[in-house]
Amino acid sequence: MQASQLPTDHPFLLKNPDKGLYLSVDVTCNRYNHVGIEVNCLDITGQINQLWVFDADSSALRSKYNNFVLQYDAEVRMMIVSPFDARSYKQKWRYECNNIVSVSNPAFVLTAGEFSVTLTENMCRRNQIWIAEDSNDLLVRSLSYDRFVYIISSQLDSCLEVYNNVLLPFPVVRCWNLSKSQNQIWCFESSTGTIRTKLNNFVLEYCPDEKGLFVRPFNVKNKNQQWNYEEGRIISLSHPHMCLANLVLFELALVEIDVNELHQIWFFKGVEILPAPEEEEVDVDDSDEREEMERKMLPKVRNICPKPQCKDFMIQTAVLAERVLSVYNSGKNARLEFKVYLLKAHKTKRQLWHFNGDGFIVSSFNGFVFSATGDL
């Protein structure tokens, strides 16, 4: 691609070569408000919140995550994404000499900081350079019927998963960390309008009595087993005003459609199904089949206890096995304290900790001591 142009026909990543970080929408913000959703710089994840599209007609830089566009908010002094407004020059940009230039204030360009991004005067510095990169194997928001996919939530990097609860007659469906196991593979069937699991060939069903989601044998007369996919939402055919939502702590529910709720948005990632070698066929004792299925469905949790000789380590929880404690900017009180969030592990210095001689957990990023507040 030419250095003076941004692609207009496909999504791309925007990388700052000075920091080695990518322009990203803050996925920890669950809801849009009057200010907008913060934009920052993060390590490469390949997730949808790092994908951008340049609209040449409107000169807007649009996020694939929620279809909002980039702008600078002077009141909060940060870059945000917000709904498109054709009258707003703050949402218009030019790409010149690898700089993203503000149309409303041409002397100012997009500037990368330490995991943050802002608008500053053009000083021809390396942290003001942005390179458009193509990326493969990304999440998509377009649904391909009759093929195996992972159904991934826009929040917390979790996906739909079948979970066998021995207290219930049929397996339940929940959100869990993506592990690419058999119980996370699904297929949208064009002929029936159902969402079928590869695990046992059952289909996703909403049960109004239990107010839960299960997988059960297909019933052609059951409207609770039929679904539509519209504008990123998985909508129930029997309850067309309701859609699937990934709520707090990986809880899956059917809720009222709300265009402002990002946890109602779902994406898809294709699954490559490889044939099993014939010589590796294994006979399974039927009596142990249920026990083996339950074992496979248990969440994978790594041992995070640091070894004595290990100086720096990461801290994760059993519930969010793919996320670790990360030091994050706290705004006005940054000199006194830093907030700590659970973010995807990238092994950056903000995610490294060590024990001091007094038994405190100390951040390797700034030397501050970790402490939990009562409302953590």
N, C-alpha and C positions, 0 to 999 in steps of 0.2 A: 504494500500500500504506500501511497505517496506521503511524505512527511508533512505536507501542508494540508492534508485532508483527514477527516474522520470517516470511517465507513458509514454509509447510510442504508445499506441493504441487509445488514446482519449485526447481531449484538457483539460487543467487544469489551475487553478489560482496559482500564486506564491505570498504568503503572508510573510511579515516580521513581526514576532510576537512582536518585540520591538516597532515598530512604529504603528503596526496595519494597515499598508498600503499594497497596492498590486502593483506589477510591471505592468506598463501601458505604451502603446504607446501614444504619445502626439497627440490627435485628432485635436488640434487647428492648426496643421501644415497641410496645404491643398495640398502640392506638394512636391515630392521627389526632392532633388538636390544632388550635388556631395558629400555633407557631410552626409546626411541621415536624418532620422526623430528621434527626441529626445525621449528618454525613461525616465519616471519618476515614482514616487510613489504616488498613490492616494487612497482615500477611495474606498471601494467596490461599483461598479456600476452594475456589471453583464453584462457589454457591451463587444462587440467583441474585443475591444482594450486591454482587460485584459486577453485574452485567449492565451495560449501558447501550443506548441507541441514540444516534444523533439525527434529529429531525431537521433536514435542510430547509424546509419550507418555513418553519417557525423559529429556527436557530435554537431550539431547546435541546438540552441533554437529558434524556428520559431514562429513568431506572426501570429495568425489567422486573424488579422485585414487586413494585406496586403501581407502576405506570405514572408515578409522580415525576416532576422535573426539578432539576438542580437550580437553586438560587441562593443568594447571600442575604441573610436576615440581619440588618444592622442593629436591631433592638437587642437581640441575644448574642450578636457578634459571632455567628457561626454559619457554616454552610448547612443547608437543609434541603430536603425534597418536599414539595408541596404540590397540590393539584394545579394543573396547567391553567394559566390565565393569559389569553392572547394579548391583553392590554399591558402586561407587565414587562418592562424592559430588563428587570432584574433577572428574568428567566431566559434571557437571550445571551448566546455565547458565540465566539469565533475561535477557530483553531489556527493560530499563526506561529510559525517557527517553533513548534512543539509547546507553545503556551496556550492555555485556555483563557481567553481574554473576555472580560465583561463588556458587553455591548453598551450597557448603561454608564460604564466608567472605564473607557479603554485603557487608561493608565494602570489599571489593576488587573492582576491575573490570579488564577487558582494556585495556592501555595501549600505544600505539604509540611506538616510538623511532626512531632513525636506522637504518632497514632492519632493525629488530628489534622484538619484541613481548614484553611481560611482564605480570605481574599486580601492580598497585600499589593503594594506598588511594585511594578515590574522592575526588578534589579538584575535581570539576566542571571539568576542563580540556578543551581542544579535542582533545588527543591521546588522550583517553579516549572520544571519540565515534566511533561506527561506524554507517555508513549502508549499508543493504542495497540493492544495485543489480541490476537484471536485465541480462542480457547476451545478445546474439544471436551467431550464427555461432560457437558453441563446439564443441569436440570432444565426441563422444558415445560412450558405451560400449555402446549397443544397436546391433545389427547389422541393417541393412535389406538384404534380399537383392535381387539383380537390379537394382542401381543402382550408378553409378560413385562410388567413394569414394577418398580418400587413407587409407592404413593407417598410422597414426602411433604411434610408440613412446612409452611414458610417460617414457622417458629421452632427454635431449639433443635434444629437438625434431626427431628424425629420422623418416624414413618408409621404407617398402618401395620399392625402385627397381630397375628392370631395367638391367643394365649389360652391354654387349656386349664381352666379352673375346675378342679375335681369336685367342687361342691355344686356345680351347675351341669345340667344335662348336655349343653352344647358349649363349645369354646367361645370365649368372649373376644372382642376386638378392641385393641388399645393402641396408644402411640408409644413407641419405644425407640431407643437409639438404633440407627441403621447398622445392622451387622451382616446384611446380605444372606440371611438364612432362608430356608424354604418357607417358613411361616411369615415371611415379609414380602412374598412374591404374589402379585395379583394380575388379573386380566379383565379388562372391560369388554364384555361380549356385546357386539353390535346387534345380534339377532334377538337377544332377550332383555337387554338393558340392565344386566346384572353385573356385579363385581365379584368375580370368582377367585378364590384362593387356590394356589397350586398345591397347598399342603394336603388337603383332603377333598378337593373339588367341590366344597360347599360354597355358598354365596353369602355376601354381606346382607344382613337383615336388621332393620330397626324394629324393636319390640316395644310398642307403646306401654304395655302393662308393666314391664320391668324398667322402662325408660333407659334401655341399654342397647348396645350393638353386639350382634353375635354372628357367627357363621353357621348356616343350617342348610339342609338339603334343598335343592331348587324346587319351588312350587310356582308353576306358571300363572296361577291365579292370585298370588300374593304380591300386591303392589308395594308392600314394605321392603321387597327385595329388588326393586327397580330404582335406578338412579340416572340423573343427568349431570353433565359437566358443563357449566356455563360460567365464563369470566373468572375462572380459577376456583370456583366453588363446586362441591359435590352435593347436588340437591336431590332430596327425596322426592320420588314421583308421587307417593301417597301424601306427602306434606310439602307441596311446592314452595311454601314460604319458609322452609327450614333447610339447613345444610349442615354438613359435618364440620365440627370445630375441634381443634386441639386446645383444650383448656389447661389450667395449671396442673403441674405434676403429671403430665402425660395422660390426663383424663380425656377420653374421646366422648363427644356428646353430639346430639342433634339440637341445634339452636336456631332462633330466629335470624334470618339473613340481615346483616348489618354491613353496609358498604364500607364503614370505617374500621371494621374489625379485621386485622391482618391474620389472626389465627384461624380464619375461615378459608384461607387460601391454600391450595394444594398444587404441587408440581409432580412431574413424573420423570423417572430415570429408567432407561431401557435396561433389560436384564438379558445377559448372554447366557443361554442355557447350553451347557456342554454335555454331550452324551457320555454316560459313565462307561469306562472300559469294561469289556466283557469278562476279563480275567479277574476283576475286582468285585464280582458279585458275592454278596454275603447273605447267608441264611439267617433270618431273625426268628427267634422263638416267640410265638404269638403271645405267650404268657407274660413276656417282658416288654411287649410293644408299647403299652400305655406308660410304663415307667420310663422307657427310653424317650418317648415323645415329650414327657414332662421335663426330663433333664435337658433336652435340646432347647426348650422354650425358656429356660431360666436365663435372666440377663447375665451377660458376660462382665465380670468385675475383676479388674486387675489389682494386684497387691501393690499399694502405693507406700507401704512403710519403708522409709529410706534405710539403706544399709549404713552401718556406723562410719565407714570410710567415705561415704558419699556426701560431699559438701552441699551441693545444690540439688533440689528435688522439686517435683510438682505435687500439688495436693488436689485430689479429686474426691467426689462423693460416690456412694454406692448407687444412688438414684440416677444421677447424670454421669454415667461412666465415661463419656467422651469429653467431659468438660472439667476444667481445672480452675482453681482460684487465680484470678488475674487482677493485678493492680490497675486501676483505671483513673482517669482525670476526674476530679471532684469540683472543678470550677472555682468558686470564690475562696474555699478553704484549702486550696491545693498546697499552701505552705505549711498548714497545720496537720492535715490528714488527707489520705487518699481513699476513695471507695474501692471495695473489692467485689468483683463480679465473677460469676461462673461463665467462662467463655471457652470456645473450642480450643483444644490444645495445639499450640504452634511452637512450643519450646522457646518462646521469646524470654528476655530477661524479666519482663513484667510477670511472668508465670513461674519464676524460680524463687525458691525459699531455702532457708537454712536455719539450723538451731544455733543459738549463741550459748555462751558458757553458763548462762542463768536459766536455760530451759525455755526461753522465748522463741517463737517462730518469727524470723526476720526476713523481710523482703530483700532479695538480692538486687532489686531495681533501685531502691532509694534508701535502704537501711532502716525503714520504719518497722515497728513491731506490729504483728497482726493481733487484732482484738475484735471480738464480736459484740455488737450492741444488742440490747434486749429485743429489738424488733427485727433482727436478722432472720 
